[in-house]
Amino acid sequence: MGTLDPLETFNLGTDMKRYYKAVGNVRGACTHRHRSVRTAYKCAIKDGQGLTGGAYSDRLPRAFEAGDRVEMTDSEIDMLDKLQRKRCAGTALRDL
């Protein structure tokens, strides 16, 4: 078993007790159950790609447990902030 990717530290395994979705008030939620903040963030970014006519995606990663939205932990918020800063600095989506 290799070392854990620090961007995947919130993956809770196959039981998917805690999972993440890309959610927005306008665009709604994605249909996926992401295992990490990182993959939900990438899903949110991909949702906005290819939109035309001034449209944009308002989706952001949100945490869920047993189907209910829950508050993200400080560690999860820090991870999201780190991903957003990397993206703003020009990091390609595949490299996040």
N, C-alpha and C positions, 0 to 999 in steps of 0.2 A: 504494500500500500504506500503510495507516494505522500508527499507533504500536502497539507490542505491549502487550497488557494484562499488567502485572506478575504477575497471578495465573495466566497461561498460559505462563510462561517455561519450563516443563518439557515443553512440547509439542515432540516431536522430528520432527514432520512425518508424512507419509503412510506411511513405512516401519514405524512403530509399533514400532521396536526396543525402546524402553523405554515401558512403559505401566503403568497403575495399575488396581487393582481395589479394591472395598470388600469387606473380608474380616473374618470373625468366627469364633471357635471354635464358637459355638452356631449362628449363622445361616448359616454357610458363606460362600462368595464370590458376588458378583454375577456375572452372565454377560457383563458389558460389558468392553471394553478401552478404558478412559478414557485420553485423551491428556494429562491434567493432574491434579495433586493436587487442584485445585479441583473438577473434575467428579466425581472419585472421592469426595471429601468430601460433595458434595451428594447423590450416590447413597446414601451411608451414612446420611445424615440422612433421606432419603426412605424408606429401608427401614424405619425405625422409626415413620414416620407411619402412623397407622391401626391399629397393633397394639392389641389389647384384652386384657383379663383379666390385667393386670399384666405382659404380655409386653413385651420391649424388644429393640432391635437392638444387638448388640455389634460391628457392623461398623465398621472404620476403614480409611482408605486405606493400601494397601501397594503397593510398586513391584515390577515384574516385568520380566525380560528373557528373551527366547526361552523363555517358559513357566515360568521359574524365579523364585521370589521372591528379591529381592535387598534389601540394606540401603538405606534411603533416605539420600540425601546430607544434609549439614547444611542446605543451602539448602531442600531439600524438607521437612525437619522444621520449619524456621523458617516455611515457608509454611503447613504444617498448623497450627502453633501460632497463627499470625496468623488463620487462618480460624476456629479454635475460639474465640479471644478475641472476634472479631467476632460470632460466633453467640451467645456467652454475654452479650454486651452488648446483645443484642436485635435484631441485624441480621436482616432477613427473608432467607429462603433465596434468593429470586430476586435479592437485592442482594449476595450474596457474590461 
